[in-house]
Amino acid sequence: MKILFLDQSGKLGGAEISLTDVAKPYRDHCLVGLFADGAFKDLLEQQQIPVQVLTTEQINVRKESGIIQSLSSVGSLAPLIAKVAKLARDYDLIYANTQKALVVGAIASFLSRCPLVYHLRDILSPDHFSRTNRQIIVTLANNFASLVIANSQATRTAFVEAGGRHEIAEVVYNGFDPKLYQNNDFNRQQVRQELGINGQFLVGHFSRLSPWKGQHILLEALALCPDEVTAVFVGDALFGEQDYVQQLHQKVAELKLEERVRFLGFRGDIVRLMAACDLIAHTSTAPEPFGRVIVEAMLCRCPVVAAAAGGVVELVDIGKTGWLLSPGDSQQLAQIITTCRNQPQQAAMIADQAEIQAIQRFELTAINQQISQLLHRILEPSKIKR
């Protein structure tokens, strides 16, 4: 099976990391077409997955865009659409991984008569998308996609509630390679010493710095916790959110948390940092379509507390594989942090059970087999290009 994958981003996010995992089995018969250059291209090349940057023109449509801006951008996409349509004639299907990729892929699919698959990795709600963009996504998916893969039941439900066709939407969770999270070549205490954490209870937050990711919630909770509780924030701002970073630093000063907070920026050693934490906090204030960091924490055998909204509630079994809290409730978060700190044996049992369930539910090979079966289902064997 030959697949033309499309992604709008040159930057590395959860959607891009997940696409890399999906594309690996097809690397001898695929191409990943990007709409921007950057670290994502570098990762694909490192994984020996064929990649090509298809345009250097910025696509000026955002999730909050209105109808005029959305429609005015279509004309500027014409050269890119033509290029993708020409490429698609040599492939069995187009696999759109993001919203802008869907726009380009849908029209290219119509022009090339190449089937379209859309991997939906966002919740189509007012929290994330303007009404216009929700309508565009649903209309294109309904009329051009043979299959919509949703990364959680919550994502699928939001798609259907927005007007999406339920019969083309299937749920497939993100996949993970457990071996990548079971590396014991590093010393946990050594990592904590590098961070300047000695004898303290360490809470980790792993996400880009963005208002809806809720880093400020953890800061507020930290102020309510014993002084021995410290936090590290791994990630930085994307998409013009530097103002929020400044707000976070101001809040640290206001709450007098300078000695208890570390901002580490983007890091490439996520696994060793997660394994050094006593608890990992997920604090999104809006529904999360999946919650990749939650599963990663489980695979690192680190207890996790997460905001109960969207796909997150499908990942955590309360009291058995982690804790859930009401989104935005810093007081409840502080209570859970304190409980985890005061009951280390219970926390360790929860972490052990979470690891077992994460391996059973999200193992990458099994997930990729699910996707392969769905792709073959929409293609007649005689039409698969060799």
Phi and psi in degrees as a GROMACS rama.xvg file:
@    title "Ramachandran Plot"
@    xaxis  label "Phi"
@    yaxis  label "Psi"
@TYPE xy
-105.171  125.747  LYS-2
-124.193  134.021  ILE-3
-102.181  102.033  LEU-4
-83.3769  143.615  PHE-5
-129.053  136.193  LEU-6
-146.085  139.313  ASP-7
-79.7455  -16.704  GLN-8
-102.611  146.098  SER-9
-98.7564  -11.1203  GLY-10
-92.0524  160.103  LYS-11
-93.163  117.586  LEU-12
-132.454  -176.167  GLY-13
-60.1558  -39.4769  GLY-14
-63.902  -37.7184  ALA-15
-73.5996  -39.4165  GLU-16
-63.8591  -41.1988  ILE-17
-65.9693  -39.2521  SER-18
-63.1921  -38.239  LEU-19
-56.8204  -43.3442  THR-20
-65.5398  -37.6355  ASP-21
-69.0036  -37.1671  VAL-22
-77.8625  -24.0456  ALA-23
-51.5459  -46.2735  LYS-24
-64.5268  -16.4408  PRO-25
-108.674  12.3677  TYR-26
-62.3225  -20.2027  ARG-27
-83.6341  -9.4212  ASP-28
-141.199  36.2822  HIS-29
-143.904  170.279  CYS-30
-142.669  134.783  LEU-31
-101.634  113.984  VAL-32
-96.5694  122.999  GLY-33
-108.147  151.205  LEU-34
-99.5582  9.50834  PHE-35
-162.896  152.788  ALA-36
-89.3985  162.801  ASP-37
151.493  -159.442  GLY-38
-64.8462  -27.4965  ALA-39
-64.3488  -41.923  PHE-40
-59.8964  -42.6508  LYS-41
-60.8856  -42.4795  ASP-42
-63.0253  -44.0394  LEU-43
-61.8357  -41.5876  LEU-44
-64.7501  -38.6922  GLU-45
-62.2493  -33.8494  GLN-46
-87.6543  6.11725  GLN-47
58.7243  38.0528  GLN-48
-101.824  123.361  ILE-49
-57.4566  132.425  PRO-50
-142.236  147.56  VAL-51
-145.862  131.162  GLN-52
-82.1205  115.995  VAL-53
-88.4654  -17.1341  LEU-54
-156.21  151.682  THR-55
-110.78  2.5246  THR-56
-83.0369  132.415  GLU-57
-73.4737  135.077  GLN-58
-95.6111  110.179  ILE-59
-91.8424  53.5472  ASN-60
-122.961  125.811  VAL-61
-112.726  168.983  ARG-62
-61.2769  -25.9582  LYS-63
-96.9428  7.3728  GLU-64
-63.4786  148.51  SER-65
-92.1171  -177.524  GLY-66
-64.8766  -40.2839  ILE-67
-66.1027  -47.0505  ILE-68
-64.4588  -39.2606  GLN-69
-64.582  -46.2072  SER-70
-69.3857  -36.9335  LEU-71
-66.5062  -21.7104  SER-72
-80.1268  -20.0668  SER-73
-61.6761  -41.8114  VAL-74
-60.7993  -37.9743  GLY-75
-70.4915  -15.4887  SER-76
-85.82  -7.46836  LEU-77
-53.78  -47.4402  ALA-78
-61.5443  -38.5611  PRO-79
-67.0546  -43.8064  LEU-80
-60.6732  -43.1136  ILE-81
-61.7922  -40.51  ALA-82
-65.0354  -43.9169  LYS-83
-66.416  -40.8971  VAL-84
-61.4304  -39.6702  ALA-85
-66.5342  -44.5277  LYS-86
-62.4856  -38.7807  LEU-87
-63.0457  -22.4219  ALA-88
-65.2113  -17.2348  ARG-89
-98.7402  8.03602  ASP-90
-126.15  160.18  TYR-91
-79.5544  -31.666  ASP-92
-158.586  157.664  LEU-93
-100.432  132.487  ILE-94
-120.569  99.3305  TYR-95
-87.6922  126.476  ALA-96
-104.027  -10.1613  ASN-97
-143.079  172.907  THR-98
-65.4087  -47.4708  GLN-99
-65.9823  -32.9191  LYS-100
-64.3153  -34.6127  ALA-101
-63.7762  -44.8288  LEU-102
-58.3136  -49.6753  VAL-103
-68.0443  -45.4495  VAL-104
-65.1758  -35.3575  GLY-105
-64.4165  -47.6554  ALA-106
-69.3269  -39.8325  ILE-107
-63.5135  -36.1152  ALA-108
-63.0454  -43.0853  SER-109
-62.424  -42.5367  PHE-110
-72.0071  -34.6657  LEU-111
-97.8554  -9.92269  SER-112
60.5865  29.6201  ARG-113
-98.7659  126.504  CYS-114
-56.5041  148.626  PRO-115
-115.902  133.676  LEU-116
-117.367  134.966  VAL-117
-117.34  119.651  TYR-118
-93.7834  105.182  HIS-119
-87.24  115.035  LEU-120
-118.03  17.8379  ARG-121
-134.156  151.262  ASP-122
-86.1395  122.505  ILE-123
-81.8448  82.3606  LEU-124
-134.35  162.779  SER-125
-59.5887  -21.2576  PRO-126
-65.47  -26.6928  ASP-127
-117.766  -28.1578  HIS-128
-136.159  147.344  PHE-129
-68.8975  161.088  SER-130
-59.3626  -41.1555  ARG-131
-60.1491  -47.3061  THR-132
-68.8469  -32.8188  ASN-133
-63.0534  -41.0689  ARG-134
-65.9823  -40.097  GLN-135
-63.7125  -46.3782  ILE-136
-60.6079  -48.4356  ILE-137
-65.4603  -42.4457  VAL-138
-62.7595  -45.7275  THR-139
-65.4562  -43.0947  LEU-140
-64.3547  -43.7574  ALA-141
-63.2924  -37.3077  ASN-142
-95.2039  -20.2547  ASN-143
-123.666  -22.9138  PHE-144
-87.4819  134.33  ALA-145
-81.8479  -21.955  SER-146
-153.239  135.877  LEU-147
-116.521  117.267  VAL-148
-95.821  117.199  ILE-149
-99.5437  138.585  ALA-150
-84.1595  4.86648  ASN-151
-165.91  165.321  SER-152
-65.066  -35.8694  GLN-153
-61.9347  -39.8134  ALA-154
-65.5404  -43.8958  THR-155
-63.3825  -44.2425  ARG-156
-60.0789  -43.8164  THR-157
-64.053  -38.1455  ALA-158
-61.6453  -47.166  PHE-159
-66.6104  -41.6613  VAL-160
-65.4128  -26.462  GLU-161
-81.6347  -1.33665  ALA-162
112.187  3.77567  GLY-163
-71.0563  149.763  GLY-164
-73.821  119.47  ARG-165
-67.0724  -28.9691  HIS-166
-73.5809  -13.9795  GLU-167
-102.462  -2.59982  ILE-168
-101.379  124.927  ALA-169
-125.65  144.248  GLU-170
-94.8453  124.798  VAL-171
-136.548  117.815  VAL-172
-69.6968  160.586  TYR-173
-64.6514  146.929  ASN-174
-103.359  154.332  GLY-175
-139.815  144.938  PHE-176
-93.0042  105.948  ASP-177
-56.1732  -30.7184  PRO-178
-61.8239  -29.6396  LYS-179
-69.9494  -17.1044  LEU-180
-109.675  6.73937  TYR-181
-118.555  32.3167  GLN-182
-83.6775  116.229  ASN-183
-106.425  23.0328  ASN-184
-76.2692  -8.2778  ASP-185
-113.475  159.128  PHE-186
-100.041  122.087  ASN-187
-57.1313  -43.4259  ARG-188
-66.5496  -34.542  GLN-189
-63.1177  -41.6045  GLN-190
-62.4523  -42.9007  VAL-191
-65.4642  -35.5913  ARG-192
-66.2693  -38.7302  GLN-193
-60.0712  -34.6875  GLU-194
-83.9672  -6.33772  LEU-195
75.8566  27.8167  GLY-196
-106.605  109.428  ILE-197
-126.124  110.454  ASN-198
72.5313  13.7234  GLY-199
-104.835  160.874  GLN-200
-87.9528  117.556  PHE-201
-103.879  120.828  LEU-202
-104.41  127.536  VAL-203
-106.612  143.182  GLY-204
-127.662  120.174  HIS-205
-120.783  102.316  PHE-206
-175.059  159.55  SER-207
-63.4701  149.622  ARG-208
-81.1805  109.728  LEU-209
-152.074  144.129  SER-210
-52.8499  -41.0611  PRO-211
-77.9323  -12.847  TRP-212
-79.6813  -14.6515  LYS-213
74.1537  32.1384  GLY-214
-59.5937  -31.5847  GLN-215
-63.6896  -27.5013  HIS-216
-64.6373  -42.823  ILE-217
-65.85  -38.8692  LEU-218
-61.1787  -43.0788  LEU-219
-64.0879  -38.9403  GLU-220
-67.7263  -38.539  ALA-221
-59.5258  -37.2455  LEU-222
-66.0056  -19.9672  ALA-223
-95.4035  -4.85961  LEU-224
-94.9172  163.98  CYS-225
-57.9654  155.513  PRO-226
-61.8359  -20.7109  ASP-227
-74.674  -8.14871  GLU-228
-88.8985  125.891  VAL-229
-123.388  155.561  THR-230
-131.308  144.274  ALA-231
-120.779  138.425  VAL-232
-113.06  117.314  PHE-233
-108.451  119.231  VAL-234
135.528  169.66  GLY-235
-146.929  179.467  ASP-236
-78.1425  145.528  ALA-237
-127.64  167.647  LEU-238
54.6173  40.2623  PHE-239
71.0437  35.2077  GLY-240
-106.525  29.1936  GLU-241
-65.3071  -27.8309  GLN-242
-60.3747  -36.664  ASP-243
-67.1647  -36.7211  TYR-244
-59.9946  -43.7724  VAL-245
-62.7476  -39.1969  GLN-246
-63.0345  -38.4172  GLN-247
-63.9448  -44.5675  LEU-248
-64.9045  -36.2772  HIS-249
-65.2438  -39.6107  GLN-250
-66.2157  -37.9504  LYS-251
-57.9261  -43.9491  VAL-252
-67.4842  -43.2605  ALA-253
-61.9012  -38.1803  GLU-254
-89.321  0.938351  LEU-255
57.4667  48.8435  LYS-256
-109.237  16.6543  LEU-257
-55.5757  -35.3571  GLU-258
-85.5121  -3.33309  GLU-259
-120.093  7.16377  ARG-260
-132.742  136.351  VAL-261
-126.253  130.463  ARG-262
-103.737  114.043  PHE-263
-99.2047  -9.03  LEU-264
69.974  -165.867  GLY-265
-69.9256  136.169  PHE-266
-133.325  149.45  ARG-267
-97.181  -3.73846  GLY-268
-110.27  51.6163  ASP-269
-59.8145  -41.8696  ILE-270
-63.1896  -46.5863  VAL-271
-67.1864  -32.0519  ARG-272
-70.3869  -41.9709  LEU-273
-62.3119  -43.9954  MET-274
-65.1165  -20.0725  ALA-275
-85.2128  -8.76634  ALA-276
-86.7526  153.629  CYS-277
-90.1719  -22.0185  ASP-278
-159.215  142.716  LEU-279
-115.665  130.15  ILE-280
-108.317  133.178  ALA-281
-115.376  121.641  HIS-282
-129.218  30.4136  THR-283
-59.4938  138.594  SER-284
-92.678  -13.5087  THR-285
-118.262  158.325  ALA-286
-55.7026  130.774  PRO-287
-92.8128  131.312  GLU-288
-63.8553  -35.6118  PRO-289
-138.057  -74.2546  PHE-290
109.436  61.6275  GLY-291
-57.0382  -40.7086  ARG-292
-62.0493  -27.9027  VAL-293
-65.8681  -47.1717  ILE-294
-66.9231  -38.1888  VAL-295
-61.5621  -40.8513  GLU-296
-61.9066  -42.6416  ALA-297
-60.7583  -43.6672  MET-298
-68.8224  -24.9097  LEU-299
-83.5675  2.22789  CYS-300
57.577  43.8904  ARG-301
-116.11  131.198  CYS-302
-56.9375  148.097  PRO-303
-135.117  141.836  VAL-304
-122.265  134.103  VAL-305
-137.979  152.844  ALA-306
-74.768  125.694  ALA-307
-81.8888  83.5953  ALA-308
-158.071  146.196  ALA-309
68.7009  -143.898  GLY-310
-69.3806  -14.1768  GLY-311
-58.735  -38.6356  VAL-312
-66.8317  -16.2282  VAL-313
-83.2879  -13.1191  GLU-314
-97.5665  -31.2173  LEU-315
-112.099  125.879  VAL-316
-95.8525  108.836  ASP-317
-56.3794  126.84  ILE-318
79.9728  -9.71273  GLY-319
-112.721  -42.2632  LYS-320
-122.596  5.07781  THR-321
160.875  -171.109  GLY-322
-120.923  148.922  TRP-323
-119.416  146.451  LEU-324
-133.778  159.416  LEU-325
-67.8981  132.493  SER-326
-54.1946  131.61  PRO-327
84.6052  -0.670925  GLY-328
-91.7103  92.46  ASP-329
-70.9424  -29.893  SER-330
-68.21  -43.8264  GLN-331
-63.1071  -39.2132  GLN-332
-61.9067  -42.9552  LEU-333
-61.1269  -38.8494  ALA-334
-65.1341  -41.1794  GLN-335
-68.3949  -40.887  ILE-336
-58.8214  -45.3818  ILE-337
-64.9301  -40.2179  THR-338
-61.1198  -46.2371  THR-339
-61.7836  -39.4303  CYS-340
-67.2753  -39.949  ARG-341
-83.2648  -14.9389  ASN-342
-127.6  66.1856  GLN-343
-61.0971  -33.3918  PRO-344
-66.9259  -42.8553  GLN-345
-62.8622  -42.845  GLN-346
-60.9705  -40.8563  ALA-347
-65.7759  -39.5343  ALA-348
-64.4804  -40.5305  MET-349
-64.1433  -42.5745  ILE-350
-63.5868  -39.8968  ALA-351
-64.0852  -44.3147  ASP-352
-67.2262  -37.1876  GLN-353
-62.969  -41.6242  ALA-354
-61.1614  -44.5017  GLU-355
-60.5148  -46.5885  ILE-356
-68.0723  -36.9134  GLN-357
-63.4261  -41.3439  ALA-358
-65.2214  -41.2825  ILE-359
-67.1541  -36.2172  GLN-360
-94.9213  -27.7107  ARG-361
-124.965  18.0179  PHE-362
-61.3586  130.414  GLU-363
-59.9561  -44.4978  LEU-364
-59.5241  -43.2623  THR-365
-66.064  -40.6414  ALA-366
-63.7081  -44.3576  ILE-367
-65.0414  -30.688  ASN-368
-66.8508  -38.3961  GLN-369
-60.1854  -45.9524  GLN-370
-63.6756  -43.8391  ILE-371
-59.023  -42.8745  SER-372
-62.9481  -39.761  GLN-373
-66.6562  -40.414  LEU-374
-66.8452  -42.2819  LEU-375
-66.0802  -29.8738  HIS-376
-65.1515  -31.4841  ARG-377
-92.2625  -3.66023  ILE-378
-115.689  134.576  LEU-379
-75.9303  131.906  GLU-380
-50.3417  -34.1755  PRO-381
-70.3257  -16.5959  SER-382
-97.1107  -1.87025  LYS-383
-77.2355  124.058  ILE-384
-74.5325  138.674  LYS-385
